Amino acid sequence: MKFTNGYWLKRDQYQINNPKEIFDTQINGNELCAYAPYKKISDRNDELNLGMTTIKITSPEEDVIGVKLIHFNTKKKGPSYKLIDENPNIKIKKDKDKVTYTSGHISATLPLGKKFEIDFNINGKIFTKSEEGAQGEITNKITKQHYMREQLSLGVDEKIYGLGERFTPFIKNGQSVDIWNQDGGTGSEQAYKNIPFYLSSKGYGVFVNQPEKVSYEIASENVDRVQFSVPGESLEYYIIYGPTLKEVLDKYTKLTGRPSLPPAWTFGLWLSTSFTTDYSEETVMKFINGMEEHHIPLDVFHFDCFWQKGFEWCTLEWDKEKFPDPEGLIKKIHNKGIKVCVWINPYIAQKSPLFKEGQENGYFIKKGDGNVWQWDLWQAGNAFIDFTNPNAVKWYQNKLKRLLDMGVDCFKTDFGERIPTEDAYFFDGSDPQREHNYYTLQYNDAVYDILKKEKGEKEAVVFARSATVGSQKMPVHWGGDNLSRYNSMADSLRGGLSFLLSGFGFWSHDIGGFEEKATPDIYKRWTQFGLLSSHSRYHGSVQYRVPWLFDEEAVDVTRKFVNLKLSIMPYLYEQAVNTVKTGTPLMRPVFLEYENDRNTYSLDKEYMLGKNLLVAPIFNNEGIVDYYLPNGNWTNMFSEKVYQVNSNGEWLHEKYDHMNLPLMVRENSILLRNTNAVHADYDYTYEPEIHLYELKEGEISTSIVDNKGHMVGKITVSRQNKQIEINSVGLKGNSKIFVHMNGEVRSFDLINTKASFTI
C-alpha cells in the first residue's frame, strides 16, 4: 500500500506521523521499551497534545531481534502465529548518547538525543536500518482507517526474495505485494501461499508477525527501502541474522516451526484421476494396471473431486454409482503396493447431507444475523467449516476417520484461500481479517492431526494448496492450478523456488499442467522436471495424464525418470532429513549453495535438488536449454560428460532429446543409489551403489538414513593423490562402488564396510 506521492509529498488522504527522537527508555528484564514522540521535544510545552510510538524490542532466540511498534495499546483479537521463545541471553547497554540491544551477533542501536533511527548491525557494521521518517503512524482522513508502517533500508544491489509462493519475478525488488491468500492460479500476482517473510542477499531475513494482510512495497514506493504496513494500531517484526541464507532459514524455521518429514513413500510417483474427466472403479484399475503393464512404478493413486457426487462437495461420501465398493477398491490398490489419496476441502455445499448437520450444530462461519455465511462460488450454497470451534474440528475429523478406516492413506487438502471477512463471525470471536490467512493453518492442522492419530506421526502427510506461517510443519504443498504451457511450467518453478525460500521444505506441482490439454512434448519435458522435484504428481483438469495416451516415447520418458528418482531415494531422503533439521529446502535455488557467486542470484529456471544435484529443466519444444554452472567440475549423470568450470562460472547452450536434460552432479559428491527399486519406500541401507564424483584431495562424508528417517550410519571417503580409502558404518550386504572421474566410470567392491583402491 502506498501512502506517499513521490519522494517528498504525502498522498492527500493520509495523515502521517513519524517518531522524531527517543525521549525515554525502560528496561524490563529482556525487553527494551523506548518512547518515540512525533515531535522533537524542546521544552515541557512540547509534551502536550502529542502522540508517540512505543517501541518494544525483544529477542526470542539468538541472532533474532523483535521490534513491536505500538501507537495505541489496543487489545487485538486472535488468532496469532505460535512462535518459539528460547529466552536467549541478551545484553542491553545504555550510554549517554545511545542504547544498544544485543542478541548473539546482532544488535539494535537507538540514538538518544538525536534524530530518530534504529540501526541493525553486526559488530558495529550496519546492514539495515529504520531511518528517520521510515516508521509511520498513519490515518486515512476520509475512511478513518489507521495503519502502522515500517521501512527498512536497502543497500546498493541488495536483492529481496521470498514472501511465499509468488509467480511474479523471482527477485522481488520493484514489486508491490499483499500477503493475502487468494485462489488466483499460477499466472498472476495473487498467490495461494502468502508468507510475510523475506530474505535479503545481504544475509538476513525479516518476518512480520501479523496474520492479517501485510502490504509490502519492495524498492517500489521508496526505491531504497522495503516498506511493510498493516491496518491497526501496532506492527511487529523480527530481524533474523544469518550470516548465510541457510542460517537465516534455520533460525526462521526454529522460530515458526520446522518442516516435518514426509513418509518415504510420498516421494514416489502420484497418479491422479484428474479433475473433470469421467472416472469410475473400472477407469481407476485400468490406469493402475496400465502403469504396471508398462513397467512404470507407482506409489500413490489420487482420487480427485468426483469420487463424491457433484454439488455435494465436500460430503466425504463415495459416489456409490461410480464406486459401489470403495473398501474393496482400496484393498485392490493396496495389494499392488500403492497408497490411496482422496481430495477434500473445508467447504460444505448446501446439497450435501453434512450441511444440515453442520448448520444445526453451529459448525460453520456465520453472519452477523446468526445465519450461515454462504455463497455459490465453487459449490451451490457453500458454507465454511469454522475451525475455531473445537466441536466442529472433532466433527470434521470423525468424518475423515471413517475414510481412514476404509483404508484411505492421506488427503489432498485443497482450497482454504477464499475465506470470508465481511460480516463474518467465528465461534471464538476471532478477527476475520486475521483469520483469512490463518484459516489454512487451522484446516490443515485438523486434517494432519487425525492422520497422526490414526496412521501414526511418521505416516501423516497432506497434499495442500494454501499455506501461511507455520504450515511448513504439515507437508506437502503443491503449486496450484497452472496451464499446460511452457510459460506456466517456468512460472511454477519460479513460484516454487520463492515458496521454498519462505521456510518450506517440500513442494510439488501438476506435471503436464492442470488446465488445458498438454501436448506430448510438454508432457515429456514436464515429466522430467516433475520427477526431479521434491514430490511428483501427474494431475490435470480435462485430460487423463497416463503416458500411453500421449505417445510411446512418453511411456519411456516416464519409466526412465520414475526409476531414476526411486534409485536416488537414499540420497534424497538423507537430504530430506537435513531439511527437517535445518530448514534448508530439499529443492532449492542455486544461490543457497553458491552465495559467493553473484551470477546465481537471479537463477530461477534451474535449481539444486539437495546439495549435490543441479537440474535445468527444458522449457521449449526444441529441446534447447540455456543454463549456468558455478565454479567446479560437474558431471552430467546421463552422458558422463564432465564440465570443468572456472571461478567465473559458465553459461551453457545445449540441445537435448526427450530422454535427457542437464542433470549435473557436483564435484566431490557421494551419491547412494539403488537401481533395483520398485517403490520409493525400501531399505536404503541394503547394498546401495556408492557413486563418487570427481573426488578432490582430502576427506568427505555423507550420512546414511533408513526409510524412517533415522540416521543409522555414515560413509567416509578420503583421497590422497590416486589412493582412495572408504569406510562405511550402517550399510548391509556388499555394495558396489562407482568412481566417476574425467568422464570415465570404474567399479570396485565394498567388502566388510571398507574399500581401498587406486584410481
FILUM-493213 format. One line per 5 residues: number of its first residue (from 0); their letters; for each residue x, y, z of C-alpha. Coordinates in steps of 0.05 Angstrom, whole numbers, plus 5000, padded with zeros to 4 digits. Example, Ala and Ser with C-alpha at 12.3 -4.5 7.8 and 13.67 -1.06 7.14 Angstrom:
BEGIN
0	AS	5246/4910/5156 ~ 5273/4979/5143
END
This chain:
BEGIN
0	MKFTN	5000/5000/5000 ~ 5027/5067/4980 ~ 5020/5128/5026 ~ 5064/5179/4992 ~ 5062/5220/4928
5	GYWLK	5133/5213/4902 ~ 5191/5221/4949 ~ 5172/5287/4982 ~ 5097/5291/4988 ~ 5043/5252/5025
10	RDQYQ	4980/5229/4988 ~ 4924/5278/5005 ~ 4881/5228/5041 ~ 4934/5207/5092 ~ 4960/5239/5155
15	INNPK	5028/5210/5172 ~ 5064/5219/5239 ~ 5136/5196/5247 ~ 5178/5187/5310 ~ 5228/5244/5315
20	EIFDT	5271/5221/5374 ~ 5277/5172/5432 ~ 5250/5211/5491 ~ 5257/5158/5544 ~ 5274/5084/5552
25	QINGN	5258/5030/5603 ~ 5289/4961/5613 ~ 5243/4906/5636 ~ 5282/4841/5641 ~ 5299/4822/5570
30	ELCAY	5254/4876/5540 ~ 5276/4945/5520 ~ 5219/4995/5516 ~ 5231/5062/5480 ~ 5184/5121/5474
35	APYKK	5187/5160/5409 ~ 5143/5223/5404 ~ 5123/5253/5337 ~ 5160/5317/5351 ~ 5229/5337/5376
40	ISDRN	5219/5357/5450 ~ 5249/5425/5464 ~ 5210/5445/5527 ~ 5154/5420/5570 ~ 5100/5450/5526
45	DELNL	5121/5402/5471 ~ 5100/5344/5515 ~ 5026/5363/5510 ~ 4976/5343/5456 ~ 5026/5299/5422
50	GMTTI	5026/5226/5401 ~ 5083/5177/5405 ~ 5102/5106/5385 ~ 5121/5057/5439 ~ 5176/5012/5413
55	KITSP	5187/4945/5447 ~ 5250/4907/5430 ~ 5256/4833/5449 ~ 5292/4770/5426 ~ 5260/4701/5422
60	EEDVI	5325/4667/5401 ~ 5398/4684/5390 ~ 5412/4727/5328 ~ 5338/4747/5324 ~ 5312/4815/5346
65	GVKLI	5238/4831/5351 ~ 5211/4902/5344 ~ 5140/4920/5361 ~ 5113/4989/5344 ~ 5052/5010/5384
70	HFNTK	5010/5073/5375 ~ 4950/5056/5419 ~ 4956/4996/5464 ~ 4891/4963/5439 ~ 4877/4891/5454
75	KKGPS	4878/4850/5390 ~ 4833/4791/5377 ~ 4863/4726/5354 ~ 4889/4687/5321 ~ 4964/4697/5326
80	YKLID	5022/4657/5300 ~ 5053/4609/5350 ~ 5127/4624/5358 ~ 5182/4591/5398 ~ 5216/4632/5452
85	ENPNI	5283/4604/5475 ~ 5297/4662/5524 ~ 5367/4674/5498 ~ 5420/4712/5535 ~ 5416/4785/5513
90	KIKKD	5453/4848/5531 ~ 5424/4917/5539 ~ 5475/4974/5544 ~ 5454/5045/5555 ~ 5505/5101/5544
95	KDKVT	5498/5176/5544 ~ 5482/5180/5470 ~ 5452/5112/5453 ~ 5421/5048/5478 ~ 5441/4981/5447
100	YTSGH	5403/4916/5449 ~ 5445/4854/5430 ~ 5425/4782/5417 ~ 5481/4737/5394 ~ 5516/4772/5337
105	ISATL	5462/4823/5321 ~ 5449/4890/5355 ~ 5395/4943/5350 ~ 5421/5012/5367 ~ 5376/5071/5383
110	PLGKK	5408/5141/5388 ~ 5389/5185/5447 ~ 5381/5260/5440 ~ 5390/5256/5364 ~ 5344/5245/5304
115	FEIDF	5305/5181/5307 ~ 5330/5116/5276 ~ 5343/5044/5293 ~ 5408/5014/5267 ~ 5413/4938/5259
120	NINGK	5486/4919/5259 ~ 5537/4864/5265 ~ 5600/4883/5303 ~ 5584/4956/5292 ~ 5571/4948/5217
125	IFTKS	5501/4968/5197 ~ 5465/4920/5149 ~ 5397/4953/5151 ~ 5362/5009/5189 ~ 5297/5043/5204
130	EEGAQ	5314/5114/5184 ~ 5283/5180/5203 ~ 5213/5182/5171 ~ 5211/5107/5159 ~ 5164/5089/5215
135	GEITN	5094/5116/5206 ~ 5031/5123/5247 ~ 4981/5135/5191 ~ 4907/5154/5187 ~ 4864/5156/5125
140	KITKQ	4829/5223/5135 ~ 4769/5200/5094 ~ 4756/5129/5120 ~ 4789/5139/5188 ~ 4825/5073/5177
145	HYMRE	4890/5070/5216 ~ 4956/5038/5195 ~ 5025/5026/5222 ~ 5085/5027/5175 ~ 5158/5009/5176
150	QLSLG	5212/5017/5123 ~ 5279/4982/5126 ~ 5336/5008/5084 ~ 5366/4971/5025 ~ 5439/4971/5004
155	VDEKI	5465/4981/4934 ~ 5449/4919/4893 ~ 5414/4886/4952 ~ 5362/4835/4928 ~ 5299/4811/4963
160	YGLGE	5268/4741/4957 ~ 5211/4701/4986 ~ 5143/4725/5012 ~ 5113/4658/4996 ~ 5097/4623/4931
165	RFTPF	5097/4682/4884 ~ 5094/4675/4808 ~ 5118/4746/4795 ~ 5193/4758/4782 ~ 5238/4717/4828
170	IKNGQ	5275/4778/4855 ~ 5221/4819/4889 ~ 5253/4888/4883 ~ 5205/4936/4850 ~ 5143/4897/4868
175	SVDIW	5081/4912/4910 ~ 5059/4850/4948 ~ 4998/4838/4991 ~ 5002/4780/5039 ~ 4931/4756/5027
180	NQDGG	4914/4685/5006 ~ 4874/4681/4942 ~ 4853/4629/4891 ~ 4886/4664/4832 ~ 4921/4608/4794
185	TGSEQ	4995/4609/4779 ~ 4997/4664/4727 ~ 4981/4727/4767 ~ 5005/4769/4825 ~ 4957/4732/4871
190	AYKNI	4982/4672/4910 ~ 4954/4613/4948 ~ 5012/4614/4998 ~ 5029/4683/5025 ~ 5084/4686/5077
195	PFYLS	5104/4753/5110 ~ 5177/4735/5110 ~ 5232/4756/5062 ~ 5305/4741/5052 ~ 5359/4791/5035
200	SKGYG	5420/4776/4993 ~ 5459/4812/5049 ~ 5448/4752/5095 ~ 5388/4769/5138 ~ 5313/4759/5137
205	VFVNQ	5253/4797/5161 ~ 5190/4764/5188 ~ 5128/4808/5200 ~ 5089/4774/5256 ~ 5020/4794/5232
210	PEKVS	4969/4743/5206 ~ 4924/4797/5175 ~ 4940/4829/5108 ~ 5011/4856/5106 ~ 5025/4903/5048
215	YEIAS	5095/4907/5021 ~ 5128/4959/4977 ~ 5195/4929/4959 ~ 5241/4982/4930 ~ 5178/5010/4897
220	ENVDR	5145/5068/4934 ~ 5214/5084/4962 ~ 5266/5051/4917 ~ 5318/5047/4973 ~ 5274/5014/5025
225	VQFSV	5229/4954/5038 ~ 5164/4980/5066 ~ 5112/4938/5103 ~ 5047/4962/5134 ~ 4985/4934/5168
230	PGESL	4918/4964/5187 ~ 4911/4975/5261 ~ 4950/5007/5319 ~ 5011/4962/5323 ~ 5062/4926/5280
235	EYYII	5112/4872/5300 ~ 5171/4846/5260 ~ 5234/4805/5271 ~ 5303/4816/5241 ~ 5338/4749/5233
240	YGPTL	5413/4749/5221 ~ 5449/4692/5184 ~ 5502/4709/5161 ~ 5488/4656/5108 ~ 5418/4649/5079
245	KEVLD	5416/4577/5101 ~ 5428/4601/5172 ~ 5372/4652/5165 ~ 5324/4596/5144 ~ 5349/4554/5202
250	KYTKL	5333/4608/5252 ~ 5267/4627/5219 ~ 5241/4556/5220 ~ 5265/4547/5291 ~ 5223/4607/5308
255	TGRPS	5160/4588/5269 ~ 5166/4512/5265 ~ 5209/4461/5229 ~ 5183/4425/5167 ~ 5161/4355/5184
260	LPPAW	5190/4294/5148 ~ 5141/4264/5097 ~ 5138/4188/5094 ~ 5186/4157/5045 ~ 5131/4131/5000
265	TFGLW	5107/4202/4985 ~ 5170/4215/4944 ~ 5148/4165/4891 ~ 5101/4178/4833 ~ 5029/4200/4847
270	LSTSF	4978/4188/4792 ~ 4911/4225/4793 ~ 4843/4212/4762 ~ 4847/4285/4740 ~ 4790/4333/4756
275	TTDYS	4732/4335/4707 ~ 4750/4272/4670 ~ 4700/4215/4674 ~ 4724/4160/4720 ~ 4699/4100/4759
280	EETVM	4728/4038/4792 ~ 4739/4009/4723 ~ 4777/4070/4699 ~ 4820/4073/4761 ~ 4841/4000/4757
285	KFING	4853/4006/4682 ~ 4903/4062/4695 ~ 4937/4027/4753 ~ 4942/3962/4714 ~ 4966/4002/4654
290	MEEHH	5024/4031/4694 ~ 5042/3961/4716 ~ 5038/3933/4645 ~ 5084/3989/4621 ~ 5132/3975/4678
295	IPLDV	5124/4044/4709 ~ 5128/4042/4785 ~ 5071/4077/4821 ~ 5068/4095/4895 ~ 5003/4135/4904
300	FHFDC	4937/4137/4868 ~ 4896/4201/4879 ~ 4821/4207/4873 ~ 4802/4279/4855 ~ 4736/4314/4870
305	FWQKG	4687/4269/4833 ~ 4698/4210/4879 ~ 4639/4245/4911 ~ 4574/4266/4877 ~ 4572/4334/4843
310	FEWCT	4540/4392/4880 ~ 4554/4355/4946 ~ 4626/4373/4960 ~ 4651/4360/5010 ~ 4603/4307/5034
315	LEWDK	4661/4259/5047 ~ 4620/4201/5019 ~ 4637/4159/4959 ~ 4592/4164/4897 ~ 4565/4093/4901
320	EKFPD	4544/4094/4828 ~ 4616/4102/4806 ~ 4647/4066/4865 ~ 4599/4014/4892 ~ 4652/3980/4936
325	PEGLI	4704/4032/4957 ~ 4733/3988/5012 ~ 4744/3932/4961 ~ 4774/3980/4911 ~ 4822/4009/4962
330	KKIHN	4843/3938/4981 ~ 4857/3922/4908 ~ 4901/3983/4903 ~ 4937/3968/4968 ~ 4950/3897/4944
335	KGIKV	4992/3927/4889 ~ 5035/3965/4939 ~ 5002/4032/4923 ~ 4975/4083/4973 ~ 4908/4119/4966
340	CVWIN	4896/4194/4970 ~ 4828/4228/4965 ~ 4811/4301/4952 ~ 4777/4343/5005 ~ 4765/4415/5022
345	PYIAQ	4737/4453/5082 ~ 4673/4476/5048 ~ 4605/4442/5053 ~ 4554/4451/4996 ~ 4482/4462/5015
350	KSPLF	4461/4398/4979 ~ 4510/4357/5020 ~ 4479/4315/5076 ~ 4531/4346/5121 ~ 4503/4416/5112
355	KEGQE	4443/4408/5157 ~ 4485/4374/5210 ~ 4536/4430/5210 ~ 4484/4485/5208 ~ 4444/4458/5267
360	NGYFI	4506/4448/5310 ~ 4539/4515/5294 ~ 4598/4486/5258 ~ 4602/4538/5203 ~ 4625/4610/5198
365	KKGDG	4565/4655/5210 ~ 4540/4724/5190 ~ 4521/4778/5239 ~ 4448/4758/5236 ~ 4465/4688/5260
370	NVWQW	4456/4654/5193 ~ 4509/4611/5160 ~ 4556/4651/5115 ~ 4543/4623/5045 ~ 4556/4637/4972
375	DLWQA	4552/4600/4906 ~ 4626/4605/4888 ~ 4654/4534/4877 ~ 4592/4496/4902 ~ 4520/4519/4908
380	GNAFI	4506/4547/4977 ~ 4577/4536/5000 ~ 4588/4541/5076 ~ 4656/4544/5111 ~ 4674/4499/5169
385	DFTNP	4693/4541/5230 ~ 4757/4511/5256 ~ 4758/4558/5316 ~ 4701/4514/5343 ~ 4732/4453/5377
390	NAVKW	4668/4413/5366 ~ 4669/4429/5292 ~ 4740/4404/5288 ~ 4721/4338/5322 ~ 4660/4331/5277
395	YQNKL	4702/4341/5215 ~ 4757/4294/5239 ~ 4706/4240/5254 ~ 4682/4244/5182 ~ 4754/4237/5158
400	KRLLD	4766/4179/5206 ~ 4712/4139/5170 ~ 4752/4146/5106 ~ 4817/4127/5141 ~ 4782/4066/5170
405	MGVDC	4764/4046/5098 ~ 4838/4047/5081 ~ 4850/4117/5054 ~ 4922/4136/5069 ~ 4924/4211/5061
410	FKTDF	4885/4272/5038 ~ 4895/4326/4986 ~ 4874/4387/5026 ~ 4851/4433/4971 ~ 4827/4505/4977
415	GERIP	4827/4545/5043 ~ 4841/4613/5010 ~ 4773/4646/4997 ~ 4755/4655/5069 ~ 4703/4710/5082
420	TEDAY	4719/4772/5122 ~ 4659/4818/5111 ~ 4602/4805/5160 ~ 4638/4741/5181 ~ 4636/4715/5253
425	FFDGS	4677/4660/5283 ~ 4659/4616/5342 ~ 4717/4640/5386 ~ 4708/4713/5367 ~ 4770/4716/5323
430	DPQRE	4782/4776/5280 ~ 4761/4755/5209 ~ 4817/4797/5179 ~ 4868/4757/5218 ~ 4830/4692/5206
435	HNYYT	4832/4698/5130 ~ 4904/4676/5121 ~ 4907/4637/5186 ~ 4848/4592/5167 ~ 4891/4547/5124
440	LQYND	4935/4531/5184 ~ 4874/4510/5226 ~ 4845/4470/5169 ~ 4907/4431/5152 ~ 4925/4423/5225
445	AVYDI	4857/4389/5237 ~ 4869/4341/5180 ~ 4942/4328/5197 ~ 4923/4316/5270 ~ 4874/4260/5253
450	LKKEK	4924/4229/5205 ~ 4976/4227/5261 ~ 4927/4196/5309 ~ 4902/4143/5261 ~ 4964/4130/5218
455	GEKEA	5020/4148/5265 ~ 5062/4211/5266 ~ 5113/4185/5216 ~ 5059/4166/5165 ~ 5020/4232/5167
460	VVFAR	5021/4273/5103 ~ 4974/4321/5067 ~ 4978/4349/4996 ~ 4959/4421/5009 ~ 4949/4482/4965
465	SATVG	4942/4540/5013 ~ 4991/4559/5068 ~ 5012/4610/5118 ~ 5066/4617/5171 ~ 5074/4550/5207
470	SQKMP	5043/4509/5151 ~ 5112/4481/5137 ~ 5100/4434/5196 ~ 5047/4398/5154 ~ 5076/4380/5086
475	VHWGG	5070/4370/5027 ~ 5047/4432/4987 ~ 5035/4436/4913 ~ 5034/4495/4867 ~ 4961/4501/4847
480	DNLSR	4925/4510/4781 ~ 4975/4520/4726 ~ 4968/4517/4650 ~ 4993/4465/4601 ~ 5043/4513/4571
485	YNSMA	5118/4523/4576 ~ 5109/4592/4606 ~ 5067/4564/4661 ~ 5117/4508/4673 ~ 5170/4562/4684
490	DSLRG	5122/4603/4726 ~ 5110/4542/4770 ~ 5184/4532/4782 ~ 5195/4605/4798 ~ 5137/4606/4846
495	GLSFL	5162/4541/4878 ~ 5232/4568/4890 ~ 5202/4631/4921 ~ 5159/4588/4966 ~ 5217/4544/4986
500	LSGFG	5256/4606/5007 ~ 5198/4622/5055 ~ 5211/4568/5106 ~ 5181/4508/5070 ~ 5219/4444/5056
505	FWSHD	5178/4404/5005 ~ 5139/4424/4943 ~ 5105/4395/4883 ~ 5066/4416/4821 ~ 5018/4387/4770
510	IGGFE	5060/4350/4719 ~ 5035/4369/4650 ~ 4997/4429/4676 ~ 4927/4430/4706 ~ 4885/4469/4656
515	EKATP	4880/4453/4582 ~ 4907/4393/4545 ~ 4981/4381/4545 ~ 5019/4366/4481 ~ 5063/4304/4481
520	DIYKR	5124/4349/4482 ~ 5102/4389/4543 ~ 5082/4325/4578 ~ 5151/4294/4569 ~ 5190/4356/4588
525	WTQFG	5146/4368/4648 ~ 5155/4295/4668 ~ 5230/4305/4671 ~ 5221/4367/4715 ~ 5167/4335/4758
530	LLSSH	5205/4272/4774 ~ 5266/4314/4793 ~ 5224/4354/4842 ~ 5214/4342/4916 ~ 5147/4308/4903
535	SRYHG	5118/4284/4837 ~ 5045/4282/4816 ~ 5011/4274/4748 ~ 4946/4314/4750 ~ 4902/4353/4702
540	SVQYR	4832/4381/4693 ~ 4804/4358/4626 ~ 4854/4305/4606 ~ 4879/4239/4635 ~ 4953/4242/4650
545	VPWLF	4974/4170/4637 ~ 5034/4170/4589 ~ 5010/4120/4537 ~ 4954/4167/4517 ~ 5007/4216/4492
550	DEEAV	5056/4172/4454 ~ 5101/4113/4463 ~ 5162/4156/4479 ~ 5123/4188/4536 ~ 5119/4119/4567
555	DVTRK	5195/4111/4560 ~ 5208/4180/4590 ~ 5162/4167/4648 ~ 5192/4099/4662 ~ 5263/4126/4659
560	FVNLK	5252/4185/4705 ~ 5209/4148/4755 ~ 5263/4094/4761 ~ 5316/4148/4767 ~ 5280/4182/4825
565	LSIMP	5268/4116/4861 ~ 5341/4097/4852 ~ 5367/4161/4885 ~ 5320/4156/4945 ~ 5377/4140/4993
570	YLYEQ	5407/4208/4974 ~ 5341/4245/4971 ~ 5316/4220/5038 ~ 5381/4237/5072 ~ 5375/4307/5044
575	AVNTV	5302/4309/5067 ~ 5323/4292/5138 ~ 5372/4350/5134 ~ 5314/4395/5112 ~ 5276/4376/5175
580	KTGTP	5336/4390/5219 ~ 5359/4456/5188 ~ 5301/4487/5148 ~ 5342/4484/5083 ~ 5292/4463/5030
585	LMRPV	5304/4398/4993 ~ 5293/4433/4926 ~ 5329/4499/4929 ~ 5353/4559/4889 ~ 5425/4552/4865
590	FLEYE	5448/4612/4905 ~ 5433/4576/4971 ~ 5493/4532/4954 ~ 5534/4586/4920 ~ 5523/4650/4958
595	NDRNT	5591/4677/4938 ~ 5574/4671/4864 ~ 5533/4732/4847 ~ 5516/4702/4779 ~ 5470/4653/4816
600	YSLDK	5427/4707/4848 ~ 5377/4714/4791 ~ 5373/4640/4770 ~ 5301/4617/4772 ~ 5298/4566/4715
605	EYMLG	5346/4517/4747 ~ 5355/4492/4818 ~ 5392/4446/4865 ~ 5359/4381/4886 ~ 5393/4372/4952
610	KNLLV	5464/4398/4957 ~ 5495/4354/4902 ~ 5449/4355/4842 ~ 5435/4413/4795 ~ 5374/4407/4750
615	APIFN	5360/4451/4689 ~ 5290/4436/4661 ~ 5276/4449/4587 ~ 5221/4499/4573 ~ 5211/4494/4498
620	NEGIV	5193/4444/4444 ~ 5261/4450/4410 ~ 5298/4416/4468 ~ 5344/4476/4476 ~ 5366/4498/4545
625	DYYLP	5410/4555/4569 ~ 5435/4543/4640 ~ 5490/4565/4686 ~ 5543/4523/4722 ~ 5581/4553/4781
630	NGNWT	5654/4541/4793 ~ 5677/4468/4798 ~ 5675/4403/4760 ~ 5605/4379/4741 ~ 5586/4311/4713
635	NMFSE	5524/4301/4671 ~ 5492/4240/4704 ~ 5466/4213/4638 ~ 5524/4225/4590 ~ 5582/4224/4640
640	KVYQV	5608/4287/4606 ~ 5650/4329/4653 ~ 5645/4405/4652 ~ 5706/4439/4681 ~ 5682/4508/4703
645	NSNGE	5730/4562/4726 ~ 5717/4612/4782 ~ 5678/4658/4736 ~ 5624/4605/4724 ~ 5598/4586/4655
650	WLHEK	5534/4592/4615 ~ 5517/4532/4571 ~ 5473/4529/4509 ~ 5455/4457/4493 ~ 5402/4414/4460
655	YDHMN	5373/4350/4490 ~ 5325/4296/4467 ~ 5265/4277/4509 ~ 5303/4224/4547 ~ 5354/4273/4574
660	LPLMV	5365/4341/4605 ~ 5421/4375/4645 ~ 5423/4334/4709 ~ 5491/4353/4737 ~ 5528/4323/4795
665	RENSI	5571/4369/4836 ~ 5644/4351/4845 ~ 5665/4315/4908 ~ 5597/4283/4916 ~ 5577/4217/4947
670	LLRNT	5511/4193/4916 ~ 5477/4130/4941 ~ 5432/4094/4891 ~ 5392/4030/4884 ~ 5374/4017/4811
675	NAVHA	5331/3957/4831 ~ 5280/3999/4870 ~ 5207/3989/4851 ~ 5177/4036/4904 ~ 5203/4098/4939
680	DYDYT	5199/4064/5007 ~ 5252/4009/5013 ~ 5313/3991/5054 ~ 5362/4046/5036 ~ 5417/4013/5076
685	YEPEI	5417/3946/5038 ~ 5472/3943/4985 ~ 5464/4012/4954 ~ 5511/4032/4898 ~ 5561/4083/4922
690	HLYEL	5575/4134/4868 ~ 5634/4181/4876 ~ 5640/4241/4830 ~ 5704/4279/4813 ~ 5737/4268/4880
695	KEGEI	5784/4321/4905 ~ 5842/4314/4953 ~ 5820/4306/5025 ~ 5761/4275/5062 ~ 5686/4278/5051
700	STSIV	5628/4241/5083 ~ 5553/4230/5079 ~ 5503/4206/5130 ~ 5463/4143/5118 ~ 5389/4145/5135
705	DNKGH	5338/4088/5134 ~ 5269/4094/5104 ~ 5241/4120/5170 ~ 5288/4179/5171 ~ 5335/4152/5225
710	MVGKI	5409/4166/5220 ~ 5439/4096/5221 ~ 5509/4106/5195 ~ 5560/4144/5155 ~ 5605/4136/5094
715	TVSRQ	5673/4169/5095 ~ 5716/4176/5033 ~ 5787/4202/5032 ~ 5833/4215/4974 ~ 5908/4224/4975
720	NKQIE	5938/4230/4905 ~ 5909/4170/4869 ~ 5894/4129/4932 ~ 5821/4123/4954 ~ 5800/4098/5023
725	INSVG	5727/4084/5040 ~ 5698/4067/5108 ~ 5624/4056/5119 ~ 5581/4045/5181 ~ 5508/4024/5176
730	LKGNS	5506/3990/5108 ~ 5482/3919/5100 ~ 5508/3869/5050 ~ 5563/3884/4999 ~ 5558/3947/4958
735	KIFVH	5589/3966/4892 ~ 5629/4029/4886 ~ 5628/4070/4822 ~ 5681/4123/4814 ~ 5664/4177/4762
740	MNGEV	5728/4213/4742 ~ 5744/4251/4678 ~ 5684/4223/4641 ~ 5701/4150/4657 ~ 5669/4103/4707
745	RSFDL	5707/4049/4745 ~ 5676/4000/4793 ~ 5702/3968/4858 ~ 5674/3927/4914 ~ 5659/3949/4985
750	INTKA	5673/3888/5027 ~ 5662/3886/5102 ~ 5648/3961/5105 ~ 5716/3981/5075 ~ 5750/3991/5009
755	SFTI	5818/4014/4986 ~ 5840/4024/4914 ~ 5880/4066/4866 ~ 5850/4108/4810
END
